[in-house]
């Protein structure tokens, strides 16, 4: 299985990175990391939009879902039927978001593997396709300032900030329960969402700092693209496909 992913995902992404490094003026591998991330994100964009639309749609119809759960809390069969009808009305496949993320995950991990390689600055000819040229030299510094295999507190913080913005958009925080005595499940969900919003950016910032500038550039680029995609989905809005 490992060799399969290495051949199908790692090697193509590695070749893309080296190809870009070879044609970019100054052979700046930092810029190549950004462009490679943009290309891969563009390729999987349909999957990303599908997952975002599903997540957004579920958030939009949450009040209606809550109403159905309350109305048919003693009739689970009827509850499931009404919820399915609501999903259908908005064109939602509850499993779509999970499946698209599952497909994207190996690709994202492969990007991370390539960019976090200790041999990032030394090209491995044995992995190159015949049509990919060998760079004469690879610039070790992004924009001549940040060592690609080193650490940068500035880029690490930027990775954390962009992740915070992305998490603010992507991770909805449920409203605080107004029930007397509170709603344990709702309060737990709210606490988890708040933790994810703030802990994930901190984790990303630390990961970006303690790995390399290449990984920081990957996180920043990926986050900016995700923020743009989330903005587009919100701008388009979610409307019923048929009358519910």
VEXTI-504909 format. One record per residue (C-alpha): residue in one letter; x, y, z; residue number from 1; chain. Coordinates in steps of 0.001 Angstrom, whole numbers, plus 500000, padded with zeros to 6 digits. Each point is the difference from the previous one (the first is absolute). Layout:
N
+------+--------+--------+--------+------+-------+
! resn !   east !  north !     up ! resi ! chain !
+------+--------+--------+--------+------+-------+
!    a !      X !      Y !      Z !  NUM !     A !
...
+------+--------+--------+--------+------+-------+
***
This chain:
244
+------+--------+--------+--------+------+-------+
! resn !   east !  north !     up ! resi ! chain !
+------+--------+--------+--------+------+-------+
!    x ! 500000 ! 500000 ! 500000 !    1 !     A !
!    x ! 502864 ! 502364 ! 500858 !    2 !     A !
!    x ! 501689 ! 499370 ! 496645 !    3 !     A !
!    x ! 496665 ! 500631 ! 498250 !    4 !     A !
!    x ! 499609 ! 503449 ! 501566 !    5 !     A !
!    x ! 503683 ! 500710 ! 499377 !    6 !     A !
!    x ! 499602 ! 499240 ! 496276 !    7 !     A !
!    x ! 496549 ! 501527 ! 499478 !    8 !     A !
!    x ! 500256 ! 503116 ! 502194 !    9 !     A !
!    x ! 503474 ! 500728 ! 501381 !   10 !     A !
!    x ! 501983 ! 499602 ! 496774 !   11 !     A !
!    x ! 497620 ! 502100 ! 497821 !   12 !     A !
!    x ! 499977 ! 502831 ! 502559 !   13 !     A !
!    x ! 503790 ! 499778 ! 500355 !   14 !     A !
!    x ! 500374 ! 500255 ! 496216 !   15 !     A !
!    x ! 497625 ! 502962 ! 499911 !   16 !     A !
!    x ! 502093 ! 501767 ! 502655 !   17 !     A !
!    x ! 503285 ! 499360 ! 498173 !   18 !     A !
!    x ! 498480 ! 500987 ! 496638 !   19 !     A !
!    x ! 498813 ! 503302 ! 501471 !   20 !     A !
!    x ! 503341 ! 500603 ! 501715 !   21 !     A !
!    x ! 501767 ! 499472 ! 496672 !   22 !     A !
!    x ! 497872 ! 502548 ! 498093 !   23 !     A !
!    x ! 499635 ! 502643 ! 502739 !   24 !     A !
!    x ! 502599 ! 502794 ! 499692 !   25 !     A !
!    x ! 502691 ! 499564 ! 502617 !   26 !     A !
!    x ! 498851 ! 496412 ! 500679 !   27 !     A !
!    x ! 498255 ! 501233 ! 503163 !   28 !     A !
!    x ! 498578 ! 496800 ! 501475 !   29 !     A !
!    x ! 497938 ! 502048 ! 502471 !   30 !     A !
!    x ! 498035 ! 501528 ! 497125 !   31 !     A !
!    x ! 499767 ! 496516 ! 498464 !   32 !     A !
!    x ! 498417 ! 498735 ! 503241 !   33 !     A !
!    x ! 497352 ! 502753 ! 499810 !   34 !     A !
!    x ! 499234 ! 499373 ! 496307 !   35 !     A !
!    x ! 499917 ! 496202 ! 500470 !   36 !     A !
!    x ! 497563 ! 500404 ! 502901 !   37 !     A !
!    x ! 497786 ! 502268 ! 497869 !   38 !     A !
!    x ! 500002 ! 497508 ! 497114 !   39 !     A !
!    x ! 499094 ! 497037 ! 502215 !   40 !     A !
!    x ! 497311 ! 502032 ! 501797 !   41 !     A !
!    x ! 498591 ! 500983 ! 496597 !   42 !     A !
!    x ! 499891 ! 496339 ! 498889 !   43 !     A !
!    x ! 498064 ! 498931 ! 503109 !   44 !     A !
!    x ! 497893 ! 503185 ! 500030 !   45 !     A !
!    x ! 496759 ! 498238 ! 498911 !   46 !     A !
!    x ! 500350 ! 497652 ! 502983 !   47 !     A !
!    x ! 500746 ! 502903 ! 502331 !   48 !     A !
!    x ! 496970 ! 501975 ! 498843 !   49 !     A !
!    x ! 497791 ! 496918 ! 500363 !   50 !     A !
!    x ! 501111 ! 499497 ! 503604 !   51 !     A !
!    x ! 499625 ! 503712 ! 500825 !   52 !     A !
!    x ! 496527 ! 500239 ! 498474 !   53 !     A !
!    x ! 498869 ! 496924 ! 501931 !   54 !     A !
!    x ! 501352 ! 501377 ! 503290 !   55 !     A !
!    x ! 498497 ! 503425 ! 499334 !   56 !     A !
!    x ! 496624 ! 498562 ! 498996 !   57 !     A !
!    x ! 499810 ! 497876 ! 503154 !   58 !     A !
!    x ! 500764 ! 503127 ! 502056 !   59 !     A !
!    x ! 497301 ! 502006 ! 498177 !   60 !     A !
!    x ! 497274 ! 497393 ! 500531 !   61 !     A !
!    x ! 501032 ! 499221 ! 503594 !   62 !     A !
!    x ! 496986 ! 501899 ! 501471 !   63 !     A !
!    x ! 497655 ! 497937 ! 497807 !   64 !     A !
!    x ! 501786 ! 496779 ! 500946 !   65 !     A !
!    x ! 499708 ! 500922 ! 503677 !   66 !     A !
!    x ! 496289 ! 500617 ! 499524 !   67 !     A !
!    x ! 499556 ! 496578 ! 498374 !   68 !     A !
!    x ! 501920 ! 498289 ! 502822 !   69 !     A !
!    x ! 497822 ! 501675 ! 502620 !   70 !     A !
!    x ! 496751 ! 499372 ! 498131 !   71 !     A !
!    x ! 500634 ! 496296 ! 499423 !   72 !     A !
!    x ! 502194 ! 499186 ! 502991 !   73 !     A !
!    x ! 497708 ! 497102 ! 500917 !   74 !     A !
!    x ! 499800 ! 498624 ! 496451 !   75 !     A !
!    x ! 503523 ! 499316 ! 498724 !   76 !     A !
!    x ! 498791 ! 498523 ! 496714 !   77 !     A !
!    x ! 497934 ! 503079 ! 499167 !   78 !     A !
!    x ! 502839 ! 502226 ! 501185 !   79 !     A !
!    x ! 502467 ! 498304 ! 497637 !   80 !     A !
!    x ! 497528 ! 500229 ! 497111 !   81 !     A !
!    x ! 499414 ! 503731 ! 500520 !   82 !     A !
!    x ! 503709 ! 500714 ! 500364 !   83 !     A !
!    x ! 500726 ! 498083 ! 496792 !   84 !     A !
!    x ! 497315 ! 502039 ! 498216 !   85 !     A !
!    x ! 501621 ! 503199 ! 501265 !   86 !     A !
!    x ! 503433 ! 498877 ! 498806 !   87 !     A !
!    x ! 498524 ! 499125 ! 496616 !   88 !     A !
!    x ! 498277 ! 503386 ! 499711 !   89 !     A !
!    x ! 503353 ! 501764 ! 500381 !   90 !     A !
!    x ! 501922 ! 497468 ! 497904 !   91 !     A !
!    x ! 502067 ! 498861 ! 502961 !   92 !     A !
!    x ! 501737 ! 496637 ! 500179 !   93 !     A !
!    x ! 500996 ! 499615 ! 503684 !   94 !     A !
!    x ! 502919 ! 497754 ! 499008 !   95 !     A !
!    x ! 501271 ! 502246 ! 497193 !   96 !     A !
!    x ! 502092 ! 502224 ! 502252 !   97 !     A !
!    x ! 501642 ! 497036 ! 501718 !   98 !     A !
!    x ! 500728 ! 498174 ! 496736 !   99 !     A !
!    x ! 501500 ! 503039 ! 498284 !  100 !     A !
!    x ! 502224 ! 500699 ! 502997 !  101 !     A !
!    x ! 501031 ! 496328 ! 500026 !  102 !     A !
!    x ! 501064 ! 500272 ! 496357 !  103 !     A !
!    x ! 501897 ! 503249 ! 500598 !  104 !     A !
!    x ! 501868 ! 498799 ! 503094 !  105 !     A !
!    x ! 502596 ! 497767 ! 498239 !  106 !     A !
!    x ! 500748 ! 502831 ! 497540 !  107 !     A !
!    x ! 500498 ! 502534 ! 502799 !  108 !     A !
!    x ! 502203 ! 497562 ! 501943 !  109 !     A !
!    x ! 502100 ! 499398 ! 496867 !  110 !     A !
!    x ! 500498 ! 503756 ! 499595 !  111 !     A !
!    x ! 501176 ! 500148 ! 503610 !  112 !     A !
!    x ! 502401 ! 497068 ! 499466 !  113 !     A !
!    x ! 501559 ! 501590 ! 496931 !  114 !     A !
!    x ! 500382 ! 503455 ! 501551 !  115 !     A !
!    x ! 501307 ! 498637 ! 503314 !  116 !     A !
!    x ! 502658 ! 497830 ! 498373 !  117 !     A !
!    x ! 503485 ! 500505 ! 501445 !  118 !     A !
!    x ! 501364 ! 499625 ! 496459 !  119 !     A !
!    x ! 497811 ! 502849 ! 498694 !  120 !     A !
!    x ! 503007 ! 501930 ! 498686 !  121 !     A !
!    x ! 501696 ! 496986 ! 498404 !  122 !     A !
!    x ! 498167 ! 498639 ! 496963 !  123 !     A !
!    x ! 499658 ! 496215 ! 499793 !  124 !     A !
!    x ! 500437 ! 499110 ! 496279 !  125 !     A !
!    x ! 498611 ! 496491 ! 500573 !  126 !     A !
!    x ! 496553 ! 501483 ! 500746 !  127 !     A !
!    x ! 499851 ! 502326 ! 496998 !  128 !     A !
!    x ! 497887 ! 499302 ! 496937 !  129 !     A !
!    x ! 501896 ! 500074 ! 496656 !  130 !     A !
!    x ! 498369 ! 503292 ! 498972 !  131 !     A !
!    x ! 500848 ! 501838 ! 503254 !  132 !     A !
!    x ! 503182 ! 502009 ! 499799 !  133 !     A !
!    x ! 502694 ! 499978 ! 502666 !  134 !     A !
!    x ! 500518 ! 503451 ! 501552 !  135 !     A !
!    x ! 503591 ! 501200 ! 499798 !  136 !     A !
!    x ! 499659 ! 501283 ! 503554 !  137 !     A !
!    x ! 497273 ! 500391 ! 502607 !  138 !     A !
!    x ! 499759 ! 503270 ! 501919 !  139 !     A !
!    x ! 500086 ! 499154 ! 503728 !  140 !     A !
!    x ! 498230 ! 503237 ! 500991 !  141 !     A !
!    x ! 496421 ! 501084 ! 499272 !  142 !     A !
!    x ! 500196 ! 503490 ! 498423 !  143 !     A !
!    x ! 503645 ! 499972 ! 501050 !  144 !     A !
!    x ! 498985 ! 500518 ! 503645 !  145 !     A !
!    x ! 498465 ! 496897 ! 501613 !  146 !     A !
!    x ! 501979 ! 496732 ! 499998 !  147 !     A !
!    x ! 497558 ! 497461 ! 498550 !  148 !     A !
!    x ! 501162 ! 497141 ! 502238 !  149 !     A !
!    x ! 500404 ! 502309 ! 503002 !  150 !     A !
!    x ! 497457 ! 501614 ! 502316 !  151 !     A !
!    x ! 498366 ! 503429 ! 499908 !  152 !     A !
!    x ! 497980 ! 501434 ! 502874 !  153 !     A !
!    x ! 498453 ! 502551 ! 497606 !  154 !     A !
!    x ! 498706 ! 497385 ! 497546 !  155 !     A !
!    x ! 498972 ! 497687 ! 502859 !  156 !     A !
!    x ! 497889 ! 502781 ! 501534 !  157 !     A !
!    x ! 498535 ! 500789 ! 496576 !  158 !     A !
!    x ! 499080 ! 496325 ! 499629 !  159 !     A !
!    x ! 498268 ! 500139 ! 503395 !  160 !     A !
!    x ! 498133 ! 503229 ! 499191 !  161 !     A !
!    x ! 498739 ! 498733 ! 496636 !  162 !     A !
!    x ! 498933 ! 496767 ! 501693 !  163 !     A !
!    x ! 498117 ! 502020 ! 502637 !  164 !     A !
!    x ! 498120 ! 501894 ! 497272 !  165 !     A !
!    x ! 499264 ! 496766 ! 498148 !  166 !     A !
!    x ! 498806 ! 498288 ! 503186 !  167 !     A !
!    x ! 497811 ! 503007 ! 500844 !  168 !     A !
!    x ! 498271 ! 499549 ! 496657 !  169 !     A !
!    x ! 499909 ! 496210 ! 499872 !  170 !     A !
!    x ! 499269 ! 498946 ! 503592 !  171 !     A !
!    x ! 496563 ! 501203 ! 501110 !  172 !     A !
!    x ! 499450 ! 500470 ! 503731 !  173 !     A !
!    x ! 496537 ! 498834 ! 501129 !  174 !     A !
!    x ! 497920 ! 502551 ! 501861 !  175 !     A !
!    x ! 500059 ! 499802 ! 503774 !  176 !     A !
!    x ! 497144 ! 497942 ! 501362 !  177 !     A !
!    x ! 497107 ! 502044 ! 501376 !  178 !     A !
!    x ! 498447 ! 497046 ! 501784 !  179 !     A !
!    x ! 499789 ! 500130 ! 503764 !  180 !     A !
!    x ! 502902 ! 497997 ! 501346 !  181 !     A !
!    x ! 501612 ! 500016 ! 496549 !  182 !     A !
!    x ! 500205 ! 497377 ! 497283 !  183 !     A !
!    x ! 502997 ! 497752 ! 500674 !  184 !     A !
!    x ! 500378 ! 498844 ! 496385 !  185 !     A !
!    x ! 499675 ! 503528 ! 498580 !  186 !     A !
!    x ! 502394 ! 501449 ! 502592 !  187 !     A !
!    x ! 502548 ! 497256 ! 499272 !  188 !     A !
!    x ! 499770 ! 500663 ! 496259 !  189 !     A !
!    x ! 500431 ! 503717 ! 500592 !  190 !     A !
!    x ! 503057 ! 499438 ! 502201 !  191 !     A !
!    x ! 501585 ! 497672 ! 497426 !  192 !     A !
!    x ! 499382 ! 502478 ! 497162 !  193 !     A !
!    x ! 501568 ! 502847 ! 501986 !  194 !     A !
!    x ! 503024 ! 497854 ! 500839 !  195 !     A !
!    x ! 500446 ! 499035 ! 496345 !  196 !     A !
!    x ! 499783 ! 503636 ! 498923 !  197 !     A !
!    x ! 502857 ! 501062 ! 502245 !  198 !     A !
!    x ! 502093 ! 496876 ! 500638 !  199 !     A !
!    x ! 500331 ! 499009 ! 496325 !  200 !     A !
!    x ! 501669 ! 503304 ! 498989 !  201 !     A !
!    x ! 502413 ! 499685 ! 502936 !  202 !     A !
!    x ! 500838 ! 496433 ! 498956 !  203 !     A !
!    x ! 500519 ! 501065 ! 496367 !  204 !     A !
!    x ! 502261 ! 502889 ! 501051 !  205 !     A !
!    x ! 502149 ! 497676 ! 502134 !  206 !     A !
!    x ! 500091 ! 497351 ! 497247 !  207 !     A !
!    x ! 501010 ! 502631 ! 497427 !  208 !     A !
!    x ! 502792 ! 501265 ! 502243 !  209 !     A !
!    x ! 501427 ! 496661 ! 501095 !  210 !     A !
!    x ! 499943 ! 498386 ! 496524 !  211 !     A !
!    x ! 501134 ! 502392 ! 497273 !  212 !     A !
!    x ! 499273 ! 503152 ! 498025 !  213 !     A !
!    x ! 498794 ! 497759 ! 497146 !  214 !     A !
!    x ! 497251 ! 498612 ! 502254 !  215 !     A !
!    x ! 499134 ! 503515 ! 501218 !  216 !     A !
!    x ! 499599 ! 501128 ! 496371 !  217 !     A !
!    x ! 497810 ! 496977 ! 499314 !  218 !     A !
!    x ! 497752 ! 500777 ! 503003 !  219 !     A !
!    x ! 499721 ! 503698 ! 499097 !  220 !     A !
!    x ! 499155 ! 499317 ! 496345 !  221 !     A !
!    x ! 497550 ! 497233 ! 500847 !  222 !     A !
!    x ! 498263 ! 502141 ! 502629 !  223 !     A !
!    x ! 499639 ! 502996 ! 497672 !  224 !     A !
!    x ! 498445 ! 497776 ! 497303 !  225 !     A !
!    x ! 497641 ! 498432 ! 502567 !  226 !     A !
!    x ! 498927 ! 503447 ! 501253 !  227 !     A !
!    x ! 499257 ! 501079 ! 496412 !  228 !     A !
!    x ! 497990 ! 496824 ! 499359 !  229 !     A !
!    x ! 498017 ! 500447 ! 503217 !  230 !     A !
!    x ! 499254 ! 503610 ! 499050 !  231 !     A !
!    x ! 498739 ! 498947 ! 496551 !  232 !     A !
!    x ! 497723 ! 497295 ! 501457 !  233 !     A !
!    x ! 498533 ! 502475 ! 502510 !  234 !     A !
!    x ! 499535 ! 502611 ! 497281 !  235 !     A !
!    x ! 498116 ! 497523 ! 497800 !  236 !     A !
!    x ! 497659 ! 499104 ! 502852 !  237 !     A !
!    x ! 498063 ! 496782 ! 500572 !  238 !     A !
!    x ! 496507 ! 499655 ! 498563 !  239 !     A !
!    x ! 497579 ! 497063 ! 499736 !  240 !     A !
!    x ! 500207 ! 498117 ! 496698 !  241 !     A !
!    x ! 496369 ! 498997 ! 500254 !  242 !     A !
!    x ! 497170 ! 500997 ! 502245 !  243 !     A !
!    x ! 500388 ! 498222 ! 503362 !  244 !     A !
+------+--------+--------+--------+------+-------+
***
